[in-house]
Amino acid sequence: MEVTVRLFAMLRERAGARELTLSLPDGARVSDALAALGDVAPPELPLVMAVNREYARDDRVLDPGDELALIPPVSGGSGLEGGTLVWARVTGDELSLDTLSRRVTDPRAGAVVTFQGVTREVESLEYEAYIEMAEEKIAAIVAAAVESHGLCAAAAEHRVGAVPLSEPSVVVAASAPHRGEAFAGAREIIDRIKSEAPIWKQEVEGDERRWVDGTEPSA
């Protein structure tokens, strides 16, 4: 059977390709795919695997046509659902905090808290993401914050591609009846995005590039 393997960040660079096709015997598991990849995914590199955009253990049995994504440490540091607005987007476009704030406007809200993370100290940051899975993960994070903090609405967007000095790479907005819940909800969203969403970044200074050290994403 054949399985598609998607690669990101340093794994993509090692393989020289964003995708590989593996021929595996029927009944093969994720661990068999990892073994077949050799030096592309060495055992010493902490990886999280996803099969068809859902996190998976290495003993997961693969089926023909499955998409296996290998997710290295993420570089975050060491719509409408049920009548409540939950918005998540990963985009190559410039981000607007004002636009995001308007998305969480609600007549029940007495507080709107916003956050933007901007490029600092380097010429630019180059972001790469497993976009489909990142959007789904961010949407789940936002929805969880809405539920746990009693938010009226919440939204988050993350940029991919080059983000120049002082421009935002991630923006978050949360509205709630009171400021305490809005602050707590916005803080939870950005903290979890940085540690869980499959997004990586390189620092760019002239001709030099360096992948930012990250953390093993939570499965």
KOLTI-895353 format. One record per residue: residue number from 1; residue in one letter; x, y, z of N, C-alpha, C in turn. Coordinates in nm, 3 decimals, decimal comma, padded with zeros to 5 digits. Each point is the difference from the previous one (the first is absolute). Layout:
residues N
  palo  ropa      nxx      nyy      nzz     caxx     cayy     cazz      cxx      cyy      czz
   NUM     a        X        Y        Z        X        Y        Z        X        Y        Z
...
END
This chain:
residues 219
  palo  ropa      nxx      nyy      nzz     caxx     cayy     cazz      cxx      cyy      czz
     1     m   00,085  -00,119   00,000  -00,085   00,119   00,000   00,089   00,124   00,000
     2     e  -00,060   00,113  -00,044   00,075   00,125  -00,003  -00,059   00,099   00,100
     3     v   00,091   00,072   00,067  -00,037   00,101   00,099   00,074   00,128  -00,034
     4     t  -00,070   00,113   00,006   00,062   00,130  -00,022   00,054   00,053   00,132
     5     v   00,124   00,046   00,000   00,062   00,057   00,120   00,025   00,148  -00,025
     6     r  -00,057   00,085   00,085   00,022   00,143  -00,010   00,108   00,042   00,099
     7     l   00,090   00,086  -00,046   00,116   00,041   00,080   00,002   00,152   00,014
     8     f   00,049   00,046   00,116   00,000   00,142   00,027   00,134   00,043   00,060
     9     a   00,029   00,130  -00,017   00,116   00,064   00,063   00,129  -00,077  -00,030
    10     m   00,075  -00,036   00,105   00,131  -00,064  -00,023  -00,013  -00,137  -00,067
    11     l  -00,112  -00,069   00,020  -00,019  -00,129  -00,067  -00,014   00,020  -00,150
    12     r  -00,073   00,102  -00,040  -00,014   00,031  -00,143   00,136   00,030  -00,061
    13     e   00,081   00,077   00,073   00,133   00,033  -00,052   00,087  -00,123  -00,015
    14     r  -00,007  -00,091   00,098   00,082  -00,122  -00,007  -00,040  -00,086  -00,119
    15     a  -00,130  -00,012  -00,023  -00,048  -00,086  -00,108   00,008   00,068  -00,137
    16     g   00,004   00,134   00,000  -00,001   00,074  -00,126  -00,134  -00,005  -00,069
    17     a  -00,105  -00,027   00,077  -00,135  -00,008  -00,057  -00,102   00,020   00,112
    18     r  -00,117   00,050  -00,038  -00,108   00,019   00,097  -00,079  -00,129   00,023
    19     e   00,002  -00,088  -00,099  -00,074  -00,125   00,010   00,083  -00,115  -00,054
    20     l  -00,018  -00,116   00,060   00,059  -00,123  -00,048  -00,108  -00,107  -00,007
    21     t   00,016  -00,094  -00,088  -00,091  -00,113  -00,008   00,075  -00,125   00,042
    22     l  -00,055  -00,069   00,100   00,061  -00,123   00,048  -00,082  -00,120  -00,042
    23     s   00,068  -00,105  -00,042  -00,065  -00,128  -00,027   00,025  -00,090   00,121
    24     l  -00,107  -00,037   00,067   00,009  -00,078   00,123  -00,086  -00,125  -00,012
    25     p   00,033  -00,105   00,074  -00,084  -00,121  -00,003  -00,134   00,026   00,068
    26     d  -00,102  -00,073  -00,037  -00,130   00,012   00,064   00,015  -00,025   00,150
    27     g  -00,071   00,078   00,080   00,008  -00,014   00,144   00,114   00,077   00,064
    28     a   00,076   00,075  -00,080   00,112   00,077   00,055  -00,051   00,107   00,095
    29     r   00,085   00,034   00,095  -00,035   00,100   00,100   00,082   00,128  -00,023
    30     v  -00,035   00,103   00,075   00,074   00,125  -00,010   00,148  -00,023   00,027
    31     s   00,031  -00,085   00,096   00,140  -00,029   00,032   00,075  -00,060  -00,118
    32     d  -00,069  -00,078  -00,082   00,063  -00,058  -00,119   00,032   00,109  -00,102
    33     a  -00,089   00,097  -00,012   00,025   00,112  -00,090   00,120   00,081   00,047
    34     l   00,009   00,023   00,130   00,114   00,074   00,054   00,131  -00,073  -00,027
    35     a  -00,001  -00,132   00,018   00,121  -00,078  -00,025   00,041   00,008  -00,147
    36     a  -00,099   00,006  -00,088   00,030   00,005  -00,143   00,056   00,134  -00,043
    37     l  -00,018   00,102   00,082   00,046   00,134  -00,037   00,146   00,025   00,035
    38     g   00,060  -00,091   00,077   00,143   00,009   00,027   00,043   00,130   00,061
    39     d   00,098   00,069  -00,064   00,059   00,121   00,055  -00,091   00,121  -00,006
    40     v  -00,108  -00,007  -00,075  -00,091   00,114  -00,008  -00,064   00,027   00,136
    41     a  -00,036  -00,106   00,071  -00,064   00,013   00,131   00,075  -00,085   00,101
    42     p   00,118   00,045   00,045   00,081  -00,080   00,091  -00,069  -00,020   00,136
    43     p   00,027  -00,110   00,067  -00,067  -00,031   00,127   00,023   00,105   00,108
    44     e   00,113   00,071  -00,005   00,031   00,096   00,106  -00,082   00,129  -00,011
    45     l  -00,066   00,023  -00,115  -00,081   00,120  -00,016  -00,140  -00,026   00,054
    46     p  -00,046   00,077   00,099  -00,136  -00,022   00,053  -00,105   00,042  -00,102
    47     l  -00,078  -00,096  -00,042  -00,103   00,026  -00,101  -00,137  -00,037   00,054
    48     v  -00,099   00,070  -00,051  -00,139  -00,042   00,019  -00,053  -00,033  -00,138
    49     m  -00,075  -00,108  -00,009  -00,053  -00,044  -00,128  -00,150   00,030  -00,010
    50     a  -00,045   00,025  -00,121  -00,143   00,019  -00,024  -00,039  -00,083  -00,122
    51     v  -00,108  -00,072   00,010  -00,054  -00,077  -00,112  -00,134   00,061  -00,038
    52     n  -00,007   00,046  -00,125  -00,121   00,065  -00,049  -00,042   00,114   00,093
    53     r   00,101   00,079   00,042  -00,017   00,123   00,079  -00,043  -00,024   00,144
    54     e   00,016  -00,120   00,049  -00,027  -00,028   00,140   00,126  -00,060   00,062
    55     y   00,038   00,051   00,119   00,120  -00,051   00,064  -00,012  -00,151   00,022
    56     a   00,112  -00,069  -00,019  -00,002  -00,147   00,006   00,126  -00,052   00,067
    57     r  -00,013  -00,117   00,064   00,114  -00,067   00,062   00,076  -00,079  -00,106
    58     d   00,122  -00,043   00,037   00,080  -00,071  -00,099  -00,049  -00,143  -00,026
    59     d  -00,095  -00,048   00,083  -00,055  -00,133  -00,027  -00,129   00,005  -00,081
    60     r  -00,036   00,116  -00,049  -00,120   00,014  -00,082   00,019  -00,076  -00,132
    61     v  -00,097  -00,084  -00,034   00,003  -00,074  -00,127  -00,040   00,093  -00,114
    62     l   00,078  -00,005  -00,106  -00,026   00,086  -00,116  -00,083  -00,074  -00,105
    63     d  -00,083   00,076  -00,069  -00,079  -00,053  -00,110   00,049   00,058  -00,132
    64     p  -00,024  -00,068  -00,111   00,042   00,055  -00,130  -00,058   00,140  -00,022
    65     g   00,084   00,091  -00,047  -00,046   00,135  -00,029   00,003   00,095   00,118
    66     d   00,039  -00,049   00,119   00,007   00,088   00,117   00,105   00,110  -00,023
    67     e  -00,024   00,113   00,067   00,098   00,109   00,001   00,064   00,004   00,138
    68     l   00,130  -00,025   00,005   00,076   00,003   00,124   00,081   00,129   00,003
    69     a  -00,021   00,082   00,102   00,077   00,123   00,016   00,096  -00,017   00,116
    70     l   00,125   00,038  -00,021   00,101  -00,004   00,105   00,022   00,142   00,049
    71     i  -00,028   00,021   00,129  -00,004   00,134   00,056   00,116   00,016   00,097
    72     p   00,102   00,078  -00,039   00,113   00,024   00,091  -00,040   00,099   00,108
    73     p   00,088   00,027   00,098  -00,033   00,096   00,104  -00,046   00,132  -00,060
    74     v  -00,112   00,052   00,053  -00,058   00,122  -00,056   00,072   00,120   00,059
    75     s   00,011   00,107  -00,080   00,082   00,115   00,038  -00,080   00,104   00,077
    76     g  -00,068  -00,040   00,104  -00,076   00,096   00,078   00,074   00,041   00,125
    77     g   00,114  -00,062   00,033   00,066   00,027   00,127  -00,014  -00,123   00,086
    78     s   00,145   00,013   00,134  -00,005  -00,117   00,089  -00,143   00,002   00,040
    79     g  -02,473   00,490  -01,408  -00,116  -00,081  -00,019  -00,096   00,003   00,114
    80     l  -00,091  -00,069   00,012  -00,098  -00,001   00,107  -00,014  -00,140   00,054
    81     e   00,006  -00,013   00,130  -00,019  -00,130   00,062  -00,100   00,017   00,115
    82     g  -00,116  -00,062  -00,014  -00,099   00,003   00,106  -00,043   00,140   00,038
    83     g   00,003   00,095  -00,097  -00,041   00,136   00,028   00,110   00,087   00,057
    84     t   00,116  -00,055   00,027   00,113   00,076   00,051   00,106   00,010  -00,109
    85     l   00,052   00,120  -00,020   00,096   00,021  -00,108   00,135  -00,058   00,036
    86     v   00,049  -00,089  -00,085   00,135  -00,058   00,013   00,066   00,015  -00,135
    87     w   00,106   00,078  -00,008   00,065   00,029  -00,127   00,146  -00,038   00,008
    88     a   00,049  -00,071  -00,102   00,141  -00,037  -00,006   00,045   00,001  -00,145
    89     r   00,119   00,053  -00,024   00,050   00,005  -00,138   00,151   00,001   00,000
    90     v   00,059  -00,071  -00,097   00,143   00,005  -00,028   00,014   00,053  -00,142
    91     t   00,074   00,108  -00,019  -00,003   00,071  -00,127   00,135   00,060  -00,034
    92     g   00,023   00,023  -00,125   00,119   00,071  -00,045  -00,021   00,149  -00,007
    93     d  -00,122   00,046   00,026  -00,031   00,143  -00,005   00,045   00,071   00,128
    94     e   00,015   00,132  -00,009   00,028   00,079   00,119  -00,118  -00,009   00,097
    95     l   00,029   00,006   00,129  -00,103  -00,014   00,102  -00,045   00,136   00,049
    96     s  -00,130   00,010   00,034  -00,056   00,125   00,048  -00,066  -00,024   00,135
    97     l   00,053   00,061   00,105  -00,059  -00,014   00,132  -00,137   00,066   00,007
    98     d  -00,017   00,112  -00,070  -00,130   00,068  -00,001  -00,107  -00,089  -00,062
    99     t   00,033  -00,065  -00,111  -00,096  -00,088  -00,065  -00,036  -00,116   00,090
   100     l   00,100  -00,057   00,067  -00,026  -00,113   00,089  -00,086   00,044   00,118
   101     s   00,025   00,119   00,053  -00,079   00,051   00,113  -00,147   00,011  -00,037
   102     r  -00,027   00,045  -00,123  -00,139   00,013  -00,043  -00,069  -00,136  -00,008
   103     r   00,076  -00,106  -00,024  -00,059  -00,133  -00,008  -00,055  -00,048   00,135
   104     v   00,053   00,053   00,110  -00,045  -00,047   00,131  -00,095   00,099   00,068
   105     t  -00,042   00,104  -00,072  -00,095   00,095   00,055  -00,130  -00,071   00,034
   106     d  -00,050   00,025   00,121  -00,121  -00,068   00,047  -00,071   00,091   00,099
   107     p  -00,134   00,014  -00,010  -00,072   00,089   00,093   00,008  -00,045   00,145
   108     r   00,034  -00,126   00,023   00,012  -00,050   00,138   00,134   00,035   00,062
   109     a   00,096   00,043  -00,081   00,138   00,016   00,045   00,024   00,136   00,062
   110     g   00,062  -00,001   00,119   00,044   00,123   00,063   00,150   00,018  -00,010
   111     a   00,067  -00,099  -00,059   00,146   00,007  -00,014   00,043  -00,070  -00,128
   112     v   00,095   00,061  -00,070   00,064  -00,062  -00,116   00,151   00,010   00,022
   113     v   00,067  -00,114   00,003   00,145  -00,005   00,019   00,064  -00,048  -00,130
   114     t   00,105   00,068  -00,042   00,070  -00,038  -00,122   00,148  -00,018   00,028
   115     f   00,064  -00,079  -00,084   00,144  -00,024   00,010   00,055  -00,015  -00,140
   116     q   00,119   00,056  -00,023   00,071  -00,029  -00,123   00,146  -00,025   00,031
   117     g   00,053  -00,107  -00,061   00,141  -00,032   00,011   00,072   00,050  -00,124
   118     v   00,105   00,079   00,019   00,069   00,062  -00,113   00,144  -00,046  -00,009
   119     t   00,055   00,009  -00,119   00,140  -00,033  -00,022   00,089   00,102   00,071
   120     r   00,101  -00,050   00,070   00,091   00,089   00,071   00,145  -00,045  -00,022
   121     e   00,089   00,095   00,005   00,145  -00,021   00,003   00,062  -00,051  -00,129
   122     v  -00,076  -00,062  -00,087   00,057  -00,050  -00,126  -00,070   00,068  -00,118
   123     e   00,065  -00,010  -00,115  -00,053   00,063  -00,122  -00,141  -00,050  -00,033
   124     s  -00,019  -00,132   00,013  -00,133  -00,056  -00,023  -00,004  -00,142   00,055
   125     l  -00,120  -00,050   00,017  -00,022  -00,140   00,033  -00,072  -00,065  -00,116
   126     e   00,040  -00,122  -00,032  -00,063  -00,076  -00,109  -00,078  -00,115   00,064
   127     y  -00,133   00,005  -00,012  -00,085  -00,102   00,062  -00,045  -00,104  -00,101
   128     e   00,000  -00,124   00,046  -00,051  -00,112  -00,078  -00,101  -00,075   00,086
   129     a  -00,103  -00,053  -00,061  -00,104  -00,069   00,078  -00,058  -00,116  -00,079
   130     y  -00,047  -00,098   00,073  -00,088  -00,102  -00,056  -00,138   00,064   00,007
   131     i  -00,034   00,077  -00,105  -00,110   00,096   00,008  -00,133  -00,065   00,035
   132     e  -00,033  -00,109  -00,067  -00,131  -00,060   00,025  -00,014  -00,044   00,146
   133     m   00,103  -00,064   00,051  -00,006  -00,048   00,138   00,012   00,115   00,099
   134     a   00,082   00,100  -00,032   00,017   00,115   00,089  -00,132   00,074   00,018
   135     e  -00,074   00,020  -00,109  -00,129   00,068   00,012  -00,096  -00,080   00,087
   136     e  -00,003  -00,131  -00,020  -00,089  -00,083   00,081   00,041   00,004   00,147
   137     k   00,131  -00,003   00,026   00,049   00,003   00,138  -00,031   00,133   00,066
   138     i   00,025   00,110  -00,072  -00,027   00,132   00,057  -00,149   00,017   00,027
   139     a  -00,084  -00,047  -00,093  -00,145   00,009   00,022  -00,041  -00,076   00,126
   140     a   00,060  -00,118   00,022  -00,033  -00,078   00,120   00,048   00,072   00,126
   141     i   00,117   00,063  -00,005   00,052   00,076   00,114  -00,092   00,117   00,032
   142     v  -00,042   00,073  -00,102  -00,088   00,115   00,020  -00,134  -00,046   00,059
   143     a  -00,056  -00,108  -00,055  -00,127  -00,050   00,049   00,010  -00,044   00,146
   144     a   00,112  -00,063   00,036   00,018  -00,045   00,139   00,008   00,120   00,094
   145     a   00,066   00,107  -00,042   00,009   00,120   00,084  -00,136   00,066   00,016
   146     v  -00,079   00,002  -00,107  -00,135   00,056   00,010  -00,082  -00,074   00,106
   147     e   00,011  -00,133  -00,004  -00,077  -00,081   00,094   00,053   00,013   00,143
   148     s   00,131  -00,008   00,018   00,055  -00,004   00,136  -00,005   00,135   00,070
   149     h   00,002   00,110  -00,075   00,001   00,133   00,062  -00,131   00,075  -00,019
   150     g  -00,099  -00,061  -00,061  -00,128   00,066  -00,019   00,009   00,122  -00,090
   151     l   00,080  -00,009  -00,106   00,017   00,113  -00,091  -00,124   00,019  -00,088
   152     c  -00,022   00,122  -00,041  -00,105   00,025  -00,099   00,046  -00,043  -00,138
   153     a   00,124   00,029  -00,031   00,058  -00,036  -00,129   00,151   00,006   00,009
   154     a   00,067  -00,070  -00,090   00,146   00,002  -00,003   00,048  -00,029  -00,140
   155     a   00,117   00,052  -00,033   00,054  -00,017  -00,135   00,152   00,003   00,005
   156     a   00,062  -00,071  -00,094   00,147  -00,001  -00,008   00,042  -00,021  -00,144
   157     e   00,105   00,068  -00,040   00,056  -00,018  -00,134   00,152  -00,007   00,011
   158     h   00,060  -00,082  -00,084   00,147  -00,012  -00,005   00,045   00,017  -00,144
   159     r   00,107   00,072  -00,016   00,053   00,027  -00,134   00,108  -00,102  -00,036
   160     v   00,010  -00,033  -00,128   00,109  -00,081  -00,052   00,075   00,081  -00,105
   161     g   00,120  -00,048  -00,033   00,084   00,076  -00,091   00,087   00,098   00,078
   162     a   00,052   00,100  -00,070   00,091   00,096   00,061  -00,078   00,106   00,077
   163     v   00,041   00,023   00,124  -00,061   00,104   00,083   00,111   00,097   00,041
   164     p   00,002   00,121  -00,059   00,109   00,095   00,027   00,000   00,050   00,144
   165     l   00,110   00,061   00,037   00,019   00,057   00,133  -00,118   00,088   00,038
   166     s  -00,052  -00,022   00,121  -00,107   00,079   00,062  -00,140  -00,027  -00,055
   167     e  -00,012  -00,092  -00,097  -00,133  -00,035  -00,049  -00,053  -00,121   00,076
   168     p  -00,134  -00,011   00,016  -00,056  -00,111   00,078   00,002  -00,132  -00,075
   169     s   00,036  -00,105   00,072  -00,006  -00,136  -00,056  -00,119  -00,077   00,055
   170     v  -00,054   00,044   00,116  -00,116  -00,067   00,058  -00,083   00,105   00,072
   171     v  -00,132  -00,010  -00,013  -00,091   00,092   00,068  -00,112  -00,080   00,065
   172     v  -00,042   00,046   00,117  -00,106  -00,066   00,076  -00,095   00,106   00,053
   173     a  -00,129  -00,030   00,001  -00,100   00,088   00,060  -00,102  -00,084   00,074
   174     a  -00,040   00,049   00,118  -00,099  -00,071   00,080  -00,093   00,101   00,066
   175     s  -00,130  -00,027  -00,004  -00,097   00,087   00,067  -00,075  -00,081   00,105
   176     a  -00,036   00,070   00,110  -00,068  -00,064   00,112  -00,079   00,105   00,077
   177     p  -00,094  -00,042   00,082  -00,073   00,097   00,081   00,091   00,082   00,091
   178     h   00,111  -00,062   00,049   00,089   00,068   00,094   00,145  -00,016  -00,043
   179     r   00,086   00,093   00,043   00,138   00,002  -00,049   00,082  -00,121   00,044
   180     g  -00,028  -00,054   00,120   00,078  -00,114   00,047  -00,009  -00,119  -00,093
   181     e  -00,122  -00,032  -00,042  -00,020  -00,113  -00,092   00,063   00,029  -00,135
   182     a  -00,012   00,125  -00,048   00,057   00,035  -00,131   00,152  -00,012   00,001
   183     f   00,065   00,052   00,107   00,145  -00,012   00,011   00,043  -00,147   00,007
   184     a  -00,068  -00,077   00,085   00,038  -00,141   00,017  -00,020  -00,079  -00,129
   185     g  -00,109   00,025  -00,071  -00,026  -00,071  -00,124   00,103   00,032  -00,107
   186     a   00,033   00,129  -00,016   00,100   00,038  -00,100   00,137  -00,059   00,033
   187     r   00,036   00,000   00,130   00,129  -00,055   00,041   00,007  -00,150  -00,029
   188     e  -00,109  -00,072   00,031   00,000  -00,144  -00,027   00,014  -00,029  -00,149
   189     i  -00,069   00,078  -00,082   00,005  -00,023  -00,145   00,142   00,017  -00,053
   190     i   00,065   00,112   00,033   00,133   00,022  -00,058   00,101  -00,099   00,056
   191     d  -00,010  -00,032   00,129   00,095  -00,096   00,058  -00,013  -00,137  -00,067
   192     r  -00,123  -00,044  -00,024  -00,019  -00,131  -00,060   00,036  -00,001  -00,149
   193     i  -00,027   00,108  -00,070   00,039   00,006  -00,141   00,152  -00,015  -00,011
   194     k   00,074   00,069   00,086   00,146  -00,003  -00,008   00,057  -00,138   00,033
   195     s  -00,071  -00,078   00,081   00,054  -00,129   00,041  -00,060  -00,118  -00,076
   196     e  -00,115   00,018  -00,067  -00,069  -00,114  -00,057  -00,022   00,004  -00,151
   197     a  -00,010   00,117  -00,058  -00,029   00,008  -00,144   00,124  -00,037  -00,081
   198     p  -00,015  -00,081  -00,106   00,116  -00,040  -00,082   00,047   00,114  -00,090
   199     i   00,076   00,091   00,061   00,052   00,119  -00,067   00,147   00,014   00,039
   200     w   00,086   00,033  -00,099   00,144   00,013   00,024   00,047   00,134  -00,053
   201     k   00,113   00,047   00,055   00,051   00,128  -00,049   00,152  -00,002  -00,011
   202     q   00,047   00,078  -00,097   00,143   00,023  -00,019   00,029   00,147   00,024
   203     e   00,111   00,027   00,068   00,049   00,136   00,010   00,082   00,031  -00,126
   204     v  -00,027   00,115  -00,061   00,069   00,037  -00,123   00,077   00,129   00,022
   205     e   00,130  -00,005  -00,022   00,087   00,117   00,005   00,090  -00,003  -00,122
   206     g  -00,031   00,081  -00,100   00,077  -00,002  -00,122  -00,010  -00,136  -00,069
   207     d   00,114  -00,063  -00,023   00,001  -00,131  -00,065  -00,005  -00,116   00,100
   208     e  -00,003   00,032   00,127   00,002  -00,105   00,103  -00,141  -00,031   00,049
   209     r  -00,025  -00,130   00,020  -00,128  -00,046   00,050   00,024  -00,100   00,113
   210     r  -00,085   00,005   00,102   00,012  -00,094   00,112  -00,137  -00,040   00,049
   211     w  -00,026  -00,133   00,003  -00,126  -00,048   00,055  -00,002   00,029   00,150
   212     v  -00,108   00,058   00,047  -00,014   00,030   00,142  -00,030  -00,128   00,076
   213     d   00,073  -00,025   00,108  -00,023  -00,118   00,081  -00,143   00,003   00,052
   214     g  -00,060  -00,118   00,007  -00,138  -00,007   00,042  -00,025  -00,105   00,106
   215     t  -00,127  -00,030   00,020  -00,042  -00,101   00,096  -00,075  -00,110  -00,071
   216     e   00,003  -00,118   00,059  -00,074  -00,111  -00,058  -00,149   00,029   00,013
   217     p  -00,073   00,003  -00,113  -00,142   00,037   00,007  -00,082  -00,100   00,077
   218     s  -00,102   00,050   00,069  -00,087  -00,086   00,079  -00,094  -00,079  -00,090
   219     a  -00,007  -00,130   00,021  -00,087  -00,084  -00,083  -00,141   00,000   00,058
END
